[in-house]
Amino acid sequence: MALAAVPPEPRRLVYLGTPAMAVAPLRALVADGWNIVAVVTRADARRGRGSSLSASPVKAAAEELGLLVVHRVEEVVDLDADLGVVVAYGALVRRPVLERLPMVNLHFSLLPRWRGAAPVERALLAGDDETGVCLMQLEEGLDTGPVFACRTVPIGPRTTAAALRTELVATGTDLLVDSLRAGLRDPEPQQGEPSYAHKLDAAELQLDWEQPAAVLDRVVRVGGAWTTVRGRRLKVLDAEVGDRPGEPGVLDGVEVGTGDGSLRLRTVQAEGKGPMSAEAWANGARLAPHERLGA
């Protein structure tokens, strides 16, 4: 069977989303008067070391709004909905569902660049000077569907992933509401060479001091950057490109030599301690002259 066609003027929506960045679009649709017949989100999960279960941010918001919440997308195909709206749902929607319920997906990149799970982080790591958000028709493939509309968001030299995500959510929320309100006309096929935003792992966030300072600065701005000092992990929460080139990994005050230039540490977090200024950490750690990080 062919995939169900997206209706130009849907009335009854199913919403699929899970993390915090999917909350604002849900709230905006409700505020704009759309009939959300059900919300599909991840089942409650354990967080941290405790045994209690925690609802996803989307589930918490949906229950606050008095919406029906389910955890399996197959449960909504018989609800007489016109359209599914997907925002950071976190799971693939299979063909049998798409044959019965057409869906659109709000994706946080300028497709076909950065299809996949981590488009915000990959755009920042790659040094892109802009990214954006697209509303696309959902297909079986990974973010391959034709696009209804896109909006562009610049990436500044000090933009963090957290700040970029916030701006993309705001821009995407407006795009989603405006597009549904205006009516979904024929989407256009994606144009250009695709690239893929694979999920990051912790190893990619370890600072490799042989890399140029500009590259390491982007890793820090993604969030989760770390190195080691005397075999213990040190999180680097904030940094900037410095002006004291030195040997890669070697500290000079709070500046670390890199493969090209230096990285000035601003805020760090040592194991078992809270965030602190790099100066306070360096003073308290009793570092040897020209201590080496990452050894």
PyMOL commands that set and color helices and strands:
alter all, ss='L'
color gray80, all
select helices_A, chain A and resi 20-31+57-64+73-76+95-98+119-125+161-182+202-205+213-222+278-285
alter helices_A, ss='H'
color red, helices_A
select strands_A, chain A and resi 12-17+35-40+45-46+53-54+69-70+83-87+103-107+115-116+130-137+147-154+196-197+226-229+232-241+251-252+255-257+262-270+276-277
alter strands_A, ss='S'
color yellow, strands_A
deselect
rebuild
show_as cartoon
